[in-house]
Amino acid sequence: MTDYEVLVLGGGPAGITIAKTLDGAKDLAVMRPENHSMVYCAMPYVIEDLLPMEKTLKEDSLVTDTGADLIRDYAVDVDFDEQVVTTGAGDKYGYEELIIATGASPVLAPVGGTDLDGVTTFKHEEDLNRILNQVDSEVEEAVVVGAGAIGIEMSQALNEAGLETHLVDMEDSILPHLLDAEMVAEGEEQLEDLGINLHLGAQIDSLNGTEKVEQVKLADDETIDFGPQGGLVVFAIGMQPNVEFVENSDLEIGQLGIKVNSKMETNLDNVYAVGDCVEYKSAITDEVTGGNLATNAVPMGRLLAQNLLGADREYEGFYNGCATKVNDLFVGGTGLLEKEAAKDYDIVVGKAEFTTAFPIMPFAKPVKAKLIINRDNLEILGGQIVSGEPATDKIDKITMAIQYGIDAEELLDFSYSSQPYQSFFPAHNLLVKAAENALSKLT
Ligand SMILES: Cc1cc2nc3c(=O)[nH]c(=O)nc-3n(C[C@H](O)[C@H](O)[C@H](O)COP(=O)(O)OP(=O)(O)OC[C@H]3O[C@@H](n4cnc5c(N)ncnc54)[C@H](O)[C@@H]3O)c2cc1C
């Protein structure tokens, strides 16, 4: 049996970040089963033929250059008393400190026919290969289930690859957990203009066929018929934490994953968990919320590794700033949606619409912002951006205001910059104007 000071289960962004942050300071091993760690976020762009597959494969040297061992295996059991992990290959590894960073896997809907050929989820290298094979075959039509960021990116990629593509979601608007409905209406039009068939407010009833999936039946009896050559159905409806191997142990596991405190400590001594496999809280409401983003997993991993090196840092919780691209719109959101915030707070909403450059510049594109503000104390609870130019910087600025307690009134004094190529006229700043708009509704 090999013993390690720190054993990390999982070689995704969280596990890699831990190895890089510890950088040889501990006798460390990272265990993961797959051939390659992947740049998941870029996988849709392989289908779209924008990137070769190889560009999405991370080098093992990200881990091994730190001096850590990379174990190509997976944990099937942990003896938390003896501090020993047993693997699928039957090997045993001892640890002084165990970090569970096993991530989450996409789920299929609980409907009939998900075992038919042509039905897949989308995360792993095999999923990508399966989809690429389908795209290269005689298959002409695809259904993507789930209009979150992954579903949106996947449906555009399949459409771009030449498949007649349908996007189905039970909610009435696309990106239902990222932006409020009115902010994505233009995005929906753009998807339809691209030729993507939207089925919103629609649920999958069953997938039908003999070997291949030949028909998708929706709950309202509408059918999408692929014919005998079959079609492709990709589920992008959510994730479940990879925790089966510890499910019958004393480790506390909630609905969304392993329970941790602000130091990423579990209820068991010397056992930590980070990334998509944990259940944690919203930094805004303090309530348990989903947070399956690399931009949550990486900071959790970094913080834990720094604490193992002697720091005393605490993880606040999820803000869930996230972005995607809908044709030529860059869209994103952070914090609470209006529809979520309205349940628990008395809110006021502020909006502003300008251009991404001085409007007299030939390339200026529309950009709009929405801020959701708590009427009682003017704290910002959430924000959304729809822009003709990349939006993550603006989303991050809103997150920063939420995170560091800059309220709507303080935002009025925000000292911004302006330049003809890069912003609206100096007279106005998008976020300042959105705050001003909200505050004007209070009097
Ligand atoms: C298509 C797609 C696009 C995405 N786009 C974005 C984006 O744009 N921005 C963003 O922030 N996030 C994005 N995400 C989410 C992001 O990829 C995840 O939040 C992130 O990968 C979580 O990191 P993690 O290290 O916690 O888990 P994972 O990346 O899931 O890694 C888990 C690791 O644990 C291993 N493992 C699992 N079980 C075991 C076991 N029993 N023993 C040992 N190892 C095990 C896995 O094989 C894997 O190596 C995207 C995800 C997908 C699928």
The ligand as a MOL file (V3000), in Angstrom:
LIG
                    3D

  0  0  0     0  0            999 V3000
M  V30 BEGIN CTAB
M  V30 COUNTS 53 58 0 0 0
M  V30 BEGIN ATOM
M  V30 1 C -20.1000 21.1150 -21.4690 0
M  V30 2 C -19.7550 21.8500 -20.2140 0
M  V30 3 C -19.5100 23.2000 -20.2770 0
M  V30 4 C -19.1970 23.9010 -19.1140 0
M  V30 5 N -18.9390 25.2420 -19.2010 0
M  V30 6 C -18.5760 25.9130 -18.0930 0
M  V30 7 C -18.2270 27.2900 -18.1810 0
M  V30 8 O -18.2650 27.8910 -19.2530 0
M  V30 9 N -17.8550 27.9280 -17.0360 0
M  V30 10 C -17.7890 27.2870 -15.8350 0
M  V30 11 O -17.4220 27.9030 -14.8280 0
M  V30 12 N -18.1200 25.9650 -15.7270 0
M  V30 13 C -18.5000 25.2880 -16.8130 0
M  V30 14 N -18.8220 23.9560 -16.7220 0
M  V30 15 C -18.8450 23.3130 -15.3880 0
M  V30 16 C -17.4520 22.8740 -14.9620 0
M  V30 17 O -16.8740 22.1010 -15.9550 0
M  V30 18 C -17.5330 22.1130 -13.6560 0
M  V30 19 O -18.1550 22.9170 -12.6970 0
M  V30 20 C -16.1450 21.7340 -13.1620 0
M  V30 21 O -15.5440 20.8500 -14.0510 0
M  V30 22 C -16.1980 21.1260 -11.7690 0
M  V30 23 O -14.9050 20.7900 -11.4070 0
M  V30 24 P -14.6030 19.6230 -10.3690 0
M  V30 25 O -13.1230 19.4880 -10.3230 0
M  V30 26 O -15.3410 19.8650 -9.1170 0
M  V30 27 O -15.2780 18.3330 -10.9990 0
M  V30 28 P -15.0600 17.5950 -12.3990 0
M  V30 29 O -14.4950 18.5160 -13.3950 0
M  V30 30 O -16.3230 16.9070 -12.6750 0
M  V30 31 O -13.9240 16.5420 -12.1050 0
M  V30 32 C -14.1740 15.4410 -11.2740 0
M  V30 33 C -13.0310 14.4870 -11.3840 0
M  V30 34 O -13.2340 13.4290 -10.4470 0
M  V30 35 C -13.0730 12.1690 -11.1170 0
M  V30 36 N -13.8110 11.1390 -10.3830 0
M  V30 37 C -15.1480 10.9360 -10.3550 0
M  V30 38 N -15.4160 9.8700 -9.5500 0
M  V30 39 C -14.2380 9.4430 -9.0700 0
M  V30 40 C -13.8470 8.3870 -8.1920 0
M  V30 41 N -14.7340 7.5720 -7.6350 0
M  V30 42 N -12.5360 8.2470 -7.9150 0
M  V30 43 C -11.5920 9.0840 -8.4600 0
M  V30 44 N -11.9050 10.0860 -9.2960 0
M  V30 45 C -13.2090 10.2550 -9.6020 0
M  V30 46 C -13.6000 12.4840 -12.5120 0
M  V30 47 O -13.2600 11.4660 -13.3870 0
M  V30 48 C -12.9140 13.8250 -12.7430 0
M  V30 49 O -11.5550 13.6640 -13.0190 0
M  V30 50 C -19.1320 23.2230 -17.8630 0
M  V30 51 C -19.4000 21.8530 -17.8160 0
M  V30 52 C -19.7080 21.1730 -18.9720 0
M  V30 53 C -19.9790 19.6960 -18.8850 0
M  V30 END ATOM
M  V30 BEGIN BOND
M  V30 1 1 1 2
M  V30 2 1 2 3
M  V30 3 2 2 52
M  V30 4 2 3 4
M  V30 5 1 4 5
M  V30 6 1 4 50
M  V30 7 2 5 6
M  V30 8 1 6 7
M  V30 9 1 6 13
M  V30 10 2 7 8
M  V30 11 1 7 9
M  V30 12 1 9 10
M  V30 13 2 10 11
M  V30 14 1 10 12
M  V30 15 2 12 13
M  V30 16 1 13 14
M  V30 17 1 14 15
M  V30 18 1 14 50
M  V30 19 1 15 16
M  V30 20 1 16 17
M  V30 21 1 16 18
M  V30 22 1 18 19
M  V30 23 1 18 20
M  V30 24 1 20 21
M  V30 25 1 20 22
M  V30 26 1 22 23
M  V30 27 1 23 24
M  V30 28 2 24 25
M  V30 29 1 24 26
M  V30 30 1 24 27
M  V30 31 1 27 28
M  V30 32 2 28 29
M  V30 33 1 28 30
M  V30 34 1 28 31
M  V30 35 1 31 32
M  V30 36 1 32 33
M  V30 37 1 33 34
M  V30 38 1 33 48
M  V30 39 1 34 35
M  V30 40 1 35 36
M  V30 41 1 35 46
M  V30 42 1 36 37
M  V30 43 1 36 45
M  V30 44 2 37 38
M  V30 45 1 38 39
M  V30 46 1 39 40
M  V30 47 2 39 45
M  V30 48 1 40 41
M  V30 49 2 40 42
M  V30 50 1 42 43
M  V30 51 2 43 44
M  V30 52 1 44 45
M  V30 53 1 46 47
M  V30 54 1 46 48
M  V30 55 1 48 49
M  V30 56 2 50 51
M  V30 57 1 51 52
M  V30 58 1 52 53
M  V30 END BOND
M  V30 END CTAB
M  END
